[in-house]
Amino acid sequence: MMNKKDLPLRKLLQPRYSWVAWLLLVGCLAVTALLWQVSIRLVDDRTEARFKTQSLQLKTAIEERLLNYEQVLAGSAGLFAVAGEVSRDDWREYVDNVDINRYYPGIQGIGFAQKIGVRQMADHIASVRRDGVLNYLVTPLGSGPDYYPMVYLEPGTERNRKALGYDAFSDPTHRRAMVRARDQAKPKVTGKVVLVQEEVAEDQAGFLMYYPVFQGGEVPESRVERQMMLAGYVFSAFRMNHLLDGIVGLISPFLDVKIYDAGEISRDALMYGSNLGSLDEDFSFEMSQTITHGGRDWLLQTRSTPAFDFLASDPRPPIVLGSGIVISLLMFLFVLTLIRSRIQAQISAGRYRAITEGAANVTLVLERSGSPKYASPSSRDILGFDPEKVYDLELDTLVHGEDWPQLKAGFNEAVKSPGKQMPVIRARIRDSEGQWRDMEGTFTAMLNVPGVNGVVLSLRDLTQLKAAQSELHRLAFYDPLTGLANRQLFKDRLSHVVRRSRRSEEPAALMFLDLDGFKRINDTLGHDSGDELLKQVSQWLTGCVREDDSVARLGGDEFVVLLSRISGPDAAGKVADTILRRLCQRIRLNDHEVGITVSIGITMIPHDSEDPGTLMKYADLAMYRAKELGRNTYQFFTPAMNIKAARRLLQQEELATALDGDRFVLHYQPKIDLESERVIGVEAFLRWHHPEKGLVSAQQFITLAEETGLIVRLGEMALRQACIQVQALERAGFESLNMAVNLSVRQLTDAGFLDMMRQVITETGVSPERLELEMPAELLNEDPRMLRELLVSLHDMGVCLILDDFGTGSCSLVALQQLPLDVIKIDHRFIRDIPYNVSATDVASAVIALARKLHLTVVAEGVETPQQLNFLKSAGCAQCQGNLFSYPLDEDALIGFLIRQYERPLTS
């Protein structure tokens, strides 16, 4: 019997198992959605039909009411045709009999506008006043010749009496309707007007319907005769709200109704609005119709309202939707139940096969006799055997002879203990290719279990596990690039050698190696070339030592060699010589041939120390001493090195403290133009105010600052202070002086140097043209592409670029030609021997001539004698500086010197 845990609901709902149920659910929901949309469409169609019916009925009712009112007006006109003369009492009696308030809502009154000539005006006014209208006047008085004042207007309410005497013909809106009614002998309707009898606070739209009355009661044939025979007009005044509210409320109480005059949809043309619509102009249906009456077109606009939509709503679409969803879910659950039953049956039938098909294990089922009758499909992947040919397997030939007795004993024990899992047994099994594989397995006797009826042997392959463990060990203790021991493994080996050497008093040696110039190779040719070099060096080192010795890579280009047994320092020196000769050669990397050398530091065990960490430190110190002595050599550790290192560490701490405490100042040495014999600039020299040593020159601490990296901060401070000094000199009146600042290779190759330059120039406000950057000649040994990009960026800023110490090291003439340099400085060592050393004199002359050919300015530094100055003048040197003119001065002394020099010309 299967339980729910065999197939959880989450797994059952996966499409791979229940895709039929999902397909059925999607289909049922699609049909439900279709029927729901159809029902919504039917309801919408029925609602739209109801809306159109009410709209059409509303139009018909308005037209019928207007026609009825026209008939009332026609009857009024007939009264004049029958009686000829109609008195005020006759008119009042007629209107009272019509009873407009009861039968004709919306009519403000029915009246008569009489045609009066200008000569008849006085008699007319007197006659009307005799009838009882005491304050009667004809207004407004126009230019004539005829007037059409309202003489009668009933019912005689207070409102209507205000209109008596009003000449409607004077208003263009009334006049147009009256003229059309006269000329066509038909009733005509005015445009939108506000009735004369309306109160000031009321702005209800209205209109009038005019019916012409002709003398004699007959309608003349021609238009000219109608103009001559016109006696006046009977008219009805209508208030739109009173006229339509009853109709709209009876026929379409839940529609938003608007009527616009002349078919124009605008606020000024709006004659009636029920104001039932949504404030957001949201409506479901809209219909526009034209009502034509009395020669006037009205636009009747009807829209559905939320109330109309609510009353027209139908519950059947939600019922269809809800019922469809419920039925769809029930069918989905029904089919899901059928699928679950089928899958559980498959699980029950295939449980045994699923268990034995694990990719990590090989499962065998053995007969009671020990012969195999079933092998899991994983045996093909792990051992390479065909599971279908399991009957042909002979276990005693597949199991290693040394492991077969143990495996056979485990089988017998399992038969004796049915259902119990036996302890793990390890054995070597031969695969189809004849290779032995390390495996472990357990026996479980299931002889009486239906579907199994045998002893189950589950074997786990340990080959990959052992390989993974071996790989983890290699990654943990060996350098992945070179395959040498890493720092961790080397520490263990060093500790072991130190303990052994302490017990046996047999000496050993530790060598610390660092490749010379590796960073330049790595930066120039790329990291791939650098890695290839490191691998080649590791092979050479391994070939230089014995098998008992250890070679390790600590990281980067640092290697260590541990000579586990050695007779003494002389033997260690011979090994070092061997390494130097082996590594001192040229190698081709990335189509470039480069030369490499190595610096080696050696410390003896246990003579120098018995502590592994101290030995590593001593070897490192000795290696740095070898680099100081010119590289490509080796040095043994001496106690003096440790003392020097301690002193160096103390100096480094003092330097950092001085930088944090702002104890550095600048002194300035003037630079003289030899043609004008005037000061044209100064060079800034850094000085350290040491609390004990006093003022310390840069030569005593600049190398330490470069090695420790403090030169970056120190250089920024010096540059910023120099820029501030330029501003101070300008304020003192020396606007044309330039400021030269010395830079180191470490500063220039720093990644943030250009950003720092821009920031300092921006913050200090100094003009870049006033700055001169003096760069050491050894900068030309850096990557040419990087160097050119750097100097071009600096040149674009506007600063002057000076190559310092020219003539020392390897200065490429091609670089001088291609790089954007402005000035070169002859090293002071060439100036020092002038004129006594012919070689120095020739070199200086050649440098000056070469610079002039390259259009570069030449500056000579270190000028101390008049003879040197005279030679430089004759050789064509442009500028000089040195103690002959002035020692480096502080800020106050510089100002005094400049004042004195500008007061008198410089003499030699």
SEBARO-684882 format. One line per 5 residues: number of its first residue (from 1); their letters; for each residue x, y, z of C-alpha. Coordinates in steps of 0.1 Angstrom, whole numbers. Layout:
NUM	A	X,Y,Z | ...
END
This chain:
1	MMNKK	0,0,0 | 15,34,-11 | 13,63,13 | 14,100,5 | 51,103,11
6	DLPLR	57,81,-20 | 45,109,-43 | 41,144,-25 | 16,168,-39 | 43,192,-50
11	KLLQP	59,165,-71 | 26,153,-84 | 18,188,-97 | 49,189,-118 | 40,190,-156
16	RYSWV	62,159,-162 | 36,138,-142 | 3,157,-146 | 5,173,-180 | -28,158,-190
21	AWLLL	-45,173,-160 | -29,207,-166 | -39,206,-203 | -75,198,-193 | -75,226,-167
26	VGCLA	-62,251,-192 | -88,240,-218 | -116,242,-193 | -105,276,-181 | -102,288,-217
31	VTALL	-138,276,-224 | -149,293,-192 | -133,325,-202 | -149,323,-236 | -184,318,-222
36	WQVSI	-178,345,-197 | -168,370,-224 | -199,359,-245 | -222,365,-215 | -206,399,-209
41	RLVDD	-211,407,-246 | -248,397,-245 | -254,418,-214 | -235,447,-230 | -256,444,-262
46	RTEAR	-288,443,-242 | -277,474,-222 | -267,492,-253 | -301,484,-269 | -318,498,-238
51	FKTQS	-297,529,-240 | -305,535,-277 | -342,529,-271 | -343,555,-244 | -323,579,-264
56	LQLKT	-346,576,-295 | -377,578,-273 | -363,610,-257 | -358,626,-291 | -393,616,-302
61	AIEER	-408,630,-270 | -390,663,-274 | -401,666,-310 | -437,658,-301 | -437,684,-273
66	LLNYE	-423,711,-296 | -449,702,-322 | -477,705,-297 | -464,739,-286 | -463,749,-322
71	QVLAG	-500,740,-325 | -508,761,-295 | -490,790,-310 | -508,784,-343 | -542,785,-324
76	SAGLF	-531,819,-309 | -524,832,-344 | -558,819,-356 | -575,840,-329 | -563,872,-348
81	AVAGE	-574,857,-381 | -609,851,-368 | -615,881,-346 | -594,907,-365 | -588,928,-334
86	VSRDD	-580,911,-301 | -581,930,-269 | -560,924,-238 | -589,908,-220 | -596,886,-250
91	WREYV	-560,875,-250 | -560,868,-213 | -592,848,-215 | -578,827,-244 | -545,819,-226
96	DNVDI	-563,811,-194 | -585,786,-213 | -553,770,-227 | -541,764,-192 | -504,762,-201
101	NRYYP	-492,756,-166 | -511,723,-165 | -509,710,-201 | -478,728,-215 | -450,729,-189
106	GIQGI	-419,748,-199 | -438,777,-216 | -430,809,-198 | -458,827,-215 | -477,832,-248
111	GFAQK	-477,867,-261 | -482,891,-290 | -456,914,-305 | -474,941,-325 | -458,959,-355
116	IGVRQ	-457,997,-347 | -444,1024,-370 | -424,1052,-357 | -452,1077,-363 | -477,1055,-344
121	MADHI	-454,1051,-313 | -469,1079,-292 | -505,1068,-298 | -495,1032,-292 | -479,1039,-258
126	ASVRR	-509,1060,-247 | -533,1032,-258 | -515,1005,-239 | -514,1027,-207 | -551,1033,-210
131	DGVLN	-555,994,-209 | -540,994,-175 | -502,990,-181 | -492,1023,-164 | -455,1021,-168
136	YLVTP	-455,1008,-204 | -426,1019,-226 | -411,1005,-258 | -375,996,-252 | -350,997,-266
141	LGSGP	-357,1025,-290 | -338,1019,-323 | -337,1037,-355 | -370,1023,-368 | -389,1025,-390
146	DYYPM	-409,997,-374 | -409,983,-339 | -422,950,-325 | -429,956,-288 | -444,928,-267
151	VYLEP	-479,941,-262 | -496,910,-246 | -479,883,-225 | -499,859,-205 | -502,846,-179
156	GTERN	-497,880,-164 | -472,871,-137 | -447,896,-122 | -420,880,-144 | -440,884,-176
161	RKALG	-450,920,-170 | -412,928,-171 | -412,918,-207 | -441,941,-219 | -428,968,-242
166	YDAFS	-395,949,-250 | -387,952,-287 | -374,917,-295 | -366,928,-331 | -338,949,-317
171	DPTHR	-319,917,-307 | -300,899,-335 | -310,865,-322 | -347,873,-321 | -345,893,-353
176	RAMVR	-331,864,-374 | -360,841,-362 | -386,868,-367 | -374,876,-403 | -374,839,-413
181	ARDQA	-409,834,-398 | -422,865,-417 | -406,856,-450 | -416,819,-449 | -449,824,-430
186	KPKVT	-440,795,-407 | -432,793,-370 | -395,798,-363 | -373,792,-332 | -346,815,-319
191	GKVVL	-311,805,-308 | -301,802,-272 | -312,833,-252 | -319,844,-217 | -355,855,-213
196	VQEEV	-361,891,-204 | -382,881,-176 | -355,860,-159 | -342,870,-125 | -306,883,-123
201	AEDQA	-295,852,-103 | -309,829,-129 | -291,819,-160 | -314,792,-173 | -312,790,-211
206	GFLMY	-344,797,-231 | -357,803,-266 | -387,818,-282 | -410,805,-310 | -424,832,-333
211	YPVFQ	-455,828,-355 | -463,856,-380 | -497,873,-380 | -508,891,-412 | -535,917,-417
216	GGEVP	-568,902,-429 | -559,867,-416 | -547,855,-450 | -510,847,-458 | -498,868,-487
221	ESRVE	-483,849,-516 | -450,869,-521 | -424,878,-496 | -427,915,-503 | -465,914,-496
226	RQMML	-457,895,-464 | -434,922,-453 | -460,948,-460 | -490,930,-446 | -473,918,-414
231	AGYVF	-493,928,-383 | -471,913,-357 | -461,879,-341 | -476,856,-316 | -448,840,-296
236	SAFRM	-441,815,-269 | -412,819,-245 | -397,786,-232 | -373,778,-203 | -353,747,-213
241	NHLLD	-350,732,-179 | -388,734,-173 | -394,722,-208 | -372,691,-206 | -369,680,-170
246	GIVGL	-403,663,-171 | -395,645,-204 | -360,634,-193 | -372,623,-159 | -400,602,-173
251	ISPFL	-382,586,-203 | -345,584,-194 | -340,594,-157 | -306,577,-155 | -291,591,-187
256	DVKIY	-268,622,-189 | -286,644,-214 | -272,675,-231 | -287,697,-258 | -265,721,-278
261	DAGEI	-278,749,-301 | -269,748,-338 | -251,714,-333 | -220,731,-318 | -206,713,-287
266	SRDAL	-194,741,-265 | -202,757,-232 | -218,788,-248 | -240,766,-270 | -252,744,-241
271	MYGSN	-290,748,-238 | -297,720,-214 | -277,696,-192 | -290,670,-168 | -256,669,-150
276	LGSLD	-259,632,-142 | -227,620,-158 | -194,611,-142 | -170,639,-133 | -142,620,-150
281	EDFSF	-162,618,-183 | -164,581,-179 | -193,565,-197 | -201,532,-215 | -224,544,-243
286	EMSQT	-229,577,-261 | -253,587,-288 | -258,620,-307 | -290,629,-326 | -302,661,-344
291	ITHGG	-336,677,-335 | -348,700,-362 | -378,723,-354 | -387,758,-363 | -358,762,-387
296	RDWLL	-333,754,-358 | -310,724,-354 | -304,711,-319 | -277,684,-311 | -292,660,-286
301	QTRST	-263,641,-268 | -271,612,-245 | -246,593,-224 | -249,564,-199 | -242,571,-162
306	PAFDF	-229,549,-134 | -265,546,-121 | -276,534,-156 | -248,509,-157 | -256,497,-122
311	LASDP	-293,492,-130 | -284,475,-163 | -259,451,-146 | -266,414,-148 | -254,387,-123
316	RPPIV	-252,360,-150 | -215,367,-162 | -200,363,-127 | -222,332,-122 | -208,318,-155
321	LGSGI	-172,326,-145 | -175,312,-110 | -193,280,-121 | -167,274,-149 | -138,278,-126
326	VISLL	-153,254,-100 | -161,228,-126 | -126,232,-141 | -109,226,-108 | -131,197,-100
331	MFLFV	-122,181,-133 | -85,189,-127 | -86,172,-93 | -105,142,-107 | -79,137,-134
336	LTLIR	-51,144,-110 | -64,116,-87 | -64,92,-117 | -28,102,-125 | -17,97,-89
341	SRIQA	-31,62,-88 | -13,53,-120 | 20,68,-109 | 19,51,-75 | 13,18,-93
346	QISAG	44,25,-114 | 64,34,-83 | 54,2,-66 | 63,-18,-97 | 97,0,-103
351	RYRAI	109,7,-68 | 135,-20,-69 | 149,-8,-102 | 150,28,-91 | 170,19,-61
356	TEGAA	196,-1,-80 | 202,25,-107 | 222,49,-87 | 250,64,-106 | 274,64,-77
361	NVTLV	269,27,-66 | 270,-7,-83 | 242,-30,-69 | 244,-68,-74 | 218,-94,-64
366	LERSG	234,-128,-57 | 218,-162,-56 | 221,-182,-24 | 249,-200,-42 | 268,-167,-47
371	SPKYA	263,-164,-85 | 250,-130,-97 | 215,-127,-111 | 211,-90,-114 | 234,-60,-119
376	SPSSR	223,-23,-118 | 226,-2,-150 | 253,18,-132 | 277,-11,-135 | 281,-1,-172
381	DILGF	292,34,-163 | 315,24,-134 | 329,-10,-143 | 321,-11,-180 | 301,-44,-178
386	DPEKV	268,-50,-196 | 241,-55,-170 | 222,-78,-193 | 251,-103,-193 | 253,-104,-155
391	YDLEL	250,-143,-156 | 283,-145,-173 | 302,-127,-146 | 325,-148,-123 | 331,-128,-91
396	DTLVH	362,-147,-80 | 380,-136,-111 | 369,-100,-108 | 379,-96,-72 | 416,-92,-62
401	GEDWP	430,-124,-48 | 439,-108,-15 | 404,-94,-10 | 383,-124,-22 | 384,-143,12
406	QLKAG	372,-113,31 | 344,-107,5 | 333,-144,6 | 332,-144,44 | 310,-113,44
411	FNEAV	285,-130,20 | 283,-161,43 | 277,-139,74 | 249,-120,55 | 231,-153,46
416	KSPGK	232,-162,83 | 217,-129,94 | 187,-121,70 | 177,-84,68 | 208,-72,87
421	QMPVI	233,-49,70 | 268,-63,73 | 299,-42,81 | 317,-24,53 | 342,-44,33
426	RARIR	369,-29,11 | 380,-47,-20 | 397,-41,-53 | 375,-49,-84 | 388,-53,-119
431	DSEGQ	369,-33,-145 | 363,-43,-181 | 396,-26,-192 | 416,-46,-166 | 422,-17,-142
436	WRDME	418,-22,-105 | 393,1,-88 | 391,6,-51 | 356,0,-39 | 338,-6,-6
441	GTFTA	305,-24,-1 | 280,-41,22 | 259,-73,21 | 222,-75,30 | 204,-108,28
446	MLNVP	169,-104,13 | 163,-140,3 | 126,-140,13 | 117,-105,1 | 94,-107,-29
451	GVNGV	109,-92,-60 | 145,-96,-47 | 149,-132,-34 | 187,-128,-31 | 216,-113,-13
456	VLSLR	221,-76,-22 | 257,-64,-26 | 260,-26,-28 | 295,-14,-40 | 307,22,-39
461	DLTQL	335,34,-61 | 363,50,-41 | 386,58,-71 | 372,93,-78 | 371,100,-41
466	KAAQS	408,92,-37 | 416,113,-67 | 397,142,-53 | 414,138,-20 | 448,138,-38
471	ELHRL	438,169,-58 | 427,187,-26 | 461,178,-10 | 479,192,-40 | 459,224,-40
476	AFYDP	465,229,-3 | 503,223,-3 | 515,230,-38 | 517,261,-60 | 492,257,-88
481	LTGLA	513,276,-114 | 548,260,-109 | 539,227,-91 | 564,236,-64 | 557,234,-27
486	NRQLF	537,264,-14 | 543,285,17 | 523,262,40 | 541,230,30 | 575,247,30
491	KDRLS	569,259,66 | 563,223,76 | 595,211,58 | 615,240,73 | 603,232,108
496	HVVRR	612,195,103 | 647,203,91 | 652,228,120 | 642,201,146 | 664,175,129
501	SRRSE	694,199,127 | 690,208,163 | 691,172,174 | 719,160,151 | 738,193,150
506	EPAAL	742,188,113 | 740,222,95 | 714,231,68 | 709,262,48 | 679,284,37
511	MFLDL	681,305,6 | 657,333,-3 | 656,341,-40 | 640,371,-58 | 641,376,-96
516	DGFKR	657,409,-106 | 634,431,-128 | 605,407,-129 | 579,435,-124 | 592,452,-155
521	INDTL	590,420,-176 | 555,413,-162 | 542,448,-170 | 558,450,-204 | 551,416,-219
526	GHDSG	520,407,-199 | 511,383,-171 | 511,353,-194 | 547,358,-203 | 555,364,-166
531	DELLK	538,331,-157 | 558,313,-183 | 590,327,-169 | 581,316,-134 | 575,281,-146
536	QVSQW	608,280,-164 | 627,293,-133 | 610,267,-111 | 623,239,-134 | 658,254,-134
541	LTGCV	659,257,-96 | 647,221,-92 | 675,209,-114 | 701,227,-93 | 694,209,-60
546	REDDS	693,173,-47 | 661,153,-43 | 664,156,-5 | 663,194,-8 | 632,215,-11
551	VARLG	622,242,-36 | 591,263,-29 | 574,294,-44 | 562,318,-17 | 543,341,-42
556	GDEFV	551,365,-70 | 587,361,-80 | 599,349,-46 | 614,314,-43 | 631,296,-14
561	VLLSR	655,267,-14 | 660,245,17 | 693,225,17 | 684,199,42 | 720,185,48
566	ISGPD	751,205,40 | 787,206,52 | 789,243,58 | 787,278,43 | 812,270,15
571	AAGKV	789,243,2 | 759,266,4 | 779,292,-15 | 787,266,-43 | 750,258,-46
576	ADTIL	742,296,-48 | 769,299,-76 | 753,271,-95 | 719,287,-93 | 733,321,-104
581	RRLCQ	750,305,-134 | 719,285,-143 | 694,314,-140 | 717,341,-155 | 707,336,-191
586	RIRLN	683,350,-218 | 649,334,-225 | 625,341,-253 | 590,352,-241 | 562,362,-264
591	DHEVG	585,369,-293 | 608,389,-271 | 642,379,-258 | 647,390,-222 | 676,385,-197
596	ITVSI	670,374,-161 | 691,375,-130 | 684,366,-94 | 695,379,-60 | 700,353,-32
601	GITMI	700,357,5 | 714,327,26 | 711,319,63 | 726,289,81 | 707,265,103
606	PHDSE	711,263,133 | 740,287,135 | 719,319,127 | 687,308,145 | 666,278,155
611	DPGTL	633,296,148 | 617,290,113 | 601,325,112 | 634,342,122 | 653,322,96
616	MKYAD	629,333,69 | 634,369,80 | 672,366,80 | 673,351,46 | 650,379,33
621	LAMYR	674,406,48 | 704,389,32 | 686,389,-2 | 679,426,1 | 716,432,9
626	AKELG	724,413,-23 | 701,436,-43 | 718,467,-28 | 752,454,-39 | 741,454,-75
631	RNTYQ	719,422,-79 | 728,389,-96 | 748,379,-65 | 743,362,-31 | 749,373,4
636	FFTPA	750,354,38 | 732,368,67 | 752,387,93 | 740,403,126 | 748,437,112
641	MNIKA	720,432,86 | 695,427,115 | 707,459,132 | 705,477,99 | 670,464,93
646	ARRLL	659,475,128 | 674,509,121 | 656,510,88 | 623,501,104 | 628,529,130
651	QQEEL	636,554,102 | 605,543,84 | 584,549,115 | 600,583,120 | 594,592,84
656	ATALD	557,583,86 | 553,602,119 | 570,633,104 | 546,631,74 | 516,629,97
661	GDRFV	530,658,118 | 537,681,88 | 574,684,95 | 585,688,59 | 592,721,42
666	LHYQP	605,733,9 | 636,753,1 | 641,770,-32 | 672,774,-54 | 671,801,-81
671	KIDLE	675,792,-117 | 693,818,-139 | 688,826,-176 | 724,830,-190 | 713,854,-218
676	SERVI	694,879,-197 | 713,871,-164 | 680,872,-146 | 662,847,-123 | 636,830,-143
681	GVEAF	625,803,-119 | 633,782,-88 | 636,745,-81 | 619,732,-49 | 640,710,-26
686	LRWHH	623,690,2 | 637,693,37 | 628,674,69 | 627,692,102 | 640,663,124
691	PEKGL	636,669,161 | 671,657,169 | 691,660,136 | 677,694,126 | 672,701,89
696	VSAQQ	677,669,69 | 681,670,31 | 661,648,8 | 691,626,-2 | 691,611,33
701	FITLA	655,599,33 | 641,599,-3 | 653,563,-11 | 635,550,21 | 604,569,12
706	EETGL	604,553,-23 | 609,518,-9 | 582,521,17 | 557,538,-7 | 555,570,14
711	IVRLG	569,589,-16 | 534,591,-30 | 520,610,-1 | 552,630,4 | 553,640,-33
716	EMALR	517,652,-32 | 525,673,-2 | 556,688,-19 | 536,695,-51 | 508,712,-32
721	QACIQ	532,734,-11 | 551,744,-43 | 519,755,-60 | 509,775,-30 | 544,791,-31
726	VQALE	539,801,-68 | 507,820,-57 | 526,837,-29 | 554,848,-53 | 528,862,-77
731	RAGFE	512,882,-49 | 547,895,-40 | 551,908,-76 | 572,880,-92 | 546,869,-117
736	SLNMA	569,854,-143 | 588,829,-121 | 584,792,-128 | 584,765,-101 | 603,732,-107
741	VNLSV	593,701,-86 | 612,669,-85 | 593,636,-91 | 604,600,-86 | 596,570,-108
746	RQLTD	574,555,-81 | 553,587,-81 | 550,589,-118 | 540,553,-123 | 514,554,-95
751	AGFLD	479,548,-109 | 464,579,-93 | 492,603,-102 | 473,622,-130 | 441,625,-110
756	MMRQV	463,639,-81 | 479,664,-104 | 446,677,-117 | 432,679,-82 | 461,699,-68
761	ITETG	461,723,-97 | 423,729,-93 | 424,733,-56 | 454,757,-55 | 444,776,-85
766	VSPER	479,777,-99 | 484,782,-136 | 498,749,-151 | 522,769,-173 | 540,780,-141
771	LELEM	549,744,-132 | 579,724,-142 | 581,687,-135 | 616,672,-132 | 616,635,-140
776	PAELL	646,612,-134 | 663,597,-165 | 656,561,-153 | 619,568,-161 | 629,560,-197
781	NEDPR	633,523,-187 | 596,520,-181 | 570,506,-206 | 573,530,-236 | 535,530,-244
786	MLREL	526,538,-208 | 553,564,-205 | 541,582,-237 | 505,582,-226 | 516,597,-192
791	LVSLH	538,624,-206 | 512,634,-233 | 486,638,-206 | 509,660,-186 | 518,680,-216
796	DMGVC	482,685,-225 | 477,700,-190 | 502,727,-199 | 530,719,-175 | 567,720,-186
801	LILDD	584,685,-187 | 621,683,-177 | 643,652,-180 | 666,653,-150 | 701,637,-146
806	FGTGS	706,635,-184 | 738,617,-193 | 735,590,-166 | 721,556,-172 | 707,545,-205
811	CSLVA	689,575,-222 | 674,566,-256 | 678,592,-283 | 646,578,-299 | 628,585,-267
816	LQQLP	640,621,-266 | 627,626,-301 | 593,609,-296 | 584,620,-261 | 569,655,-255
821	LDVIK	599,668,-234 | 606,705,-231 | 639,707,-211 | 669,684,-203 | 691,689,-173
826	IDHRF	728,680,-174 | 737,659,-144 | 759,678,-119 | 786,651,-121 | 795,663,-156
831	IRDIP	796,700,-145 | 817,692,-114 | 848,684,-134 | 846,713,-158 | 870,726,-171
836	YNVSA	897,703,-156 | 884,670,-170 | 885,670,-208 | 860,641,-210 | 835,659,-188
841	TDVAS	839,690,-209 | 834,671,-242 | 803,653,-228 | 787,686,-216 | 794,702,-250
846	AVIAL	779,672,-269 | 748,672,-247 | 742,709,-252 | 747,706,-290 | 724,676,-291
851	ARKLH	697,693,-271 | 698,723,-294 | 694,701,-324 | 664,685,-308 | 650,720,-300
856	LTVVA	652,713,-263 | 662,738,-236 | 694,728,-216 | 698,735,-179 | 731,729,-161
861	EGVET	728,721,-124 | 756,722,-97 | 774,753,-111 | 798,764,-84 | 827,782,-101
866	PQQLN	830,812,-125 | 850,789,-149 | 821,765,-151 | 798,794,-158 | 820,808,-185
871	FLKSA	823,774,-202 | 785,769,-202 | 779,803,-217 | 804,797,-245 | 789,762,-252
876	GCAQC	754,777,-256 | 738,764,-224 | 705,783,-218 | 700,781,-180 | 721,774,-149
881	QGNLF	716,768,-112 | 740,761,-84 | 757,774,-53 | 776,800,-74 | 743,819,-75
886	SYPLD	726,808,-43 | 722,779,-20 | 686,766,-16 | 667,792,4 | 636,791,26
891	EDALI	606,812,17 | 617,845,34 | 653,843,22 | 641,836,-13 | 620,868,-13
896	GFLIR	650,888,-2 | 672,873,-28 | 648,880,-56 | 644,916,-45 | 681,921,-45
901	QYERP	686,904,-79 | 658,925,-95 | 674,957,-82 | 707,951,-100 | 718,928,-129
906	LTS	736,896,-121 | 773,896,-127 | 797,867,-131
END
